[in-house]
């Protein structure tokens, strides 16, 4: 039981770190406009309105990729599949919250249904090998 709780916590922590790392990688290819403050939600909301398709796809890849990596991290500590359901559920809720906070194109809402499968796939990919 403790191992499963640690797997969930590790998955969430590693997943968030992966999302941030992938965001920064995306900003390397699609830099923010000069002077944009990452701590200002209004500035980010204004950028999302004018962001290119490539930059928005990089954001989506960061979110889904981080959740996938979270599933992998959890599988290294636990063999219980429900751990990936919890992680996928957590990232789904946070993703929906992000969609609520910032204006996104309507097609971007697709990512809300991809978090859970990403966590499960990451978990199953590693659980079968470890």
Secondary structure, 3 states (H helix, E strand, C coil): CHHHHHHHHHHHHHHHHHHHHHHHHHHHHCCCCCCCCCCCHHHHHHHHHHCCHHHHHHHHHHHHHHHHHHHHHHHCCCCCCHHHHHHHHHHHHHHHHHHHHCCCCHHHHHHHHCHHHHHHHHHHHHHCCC
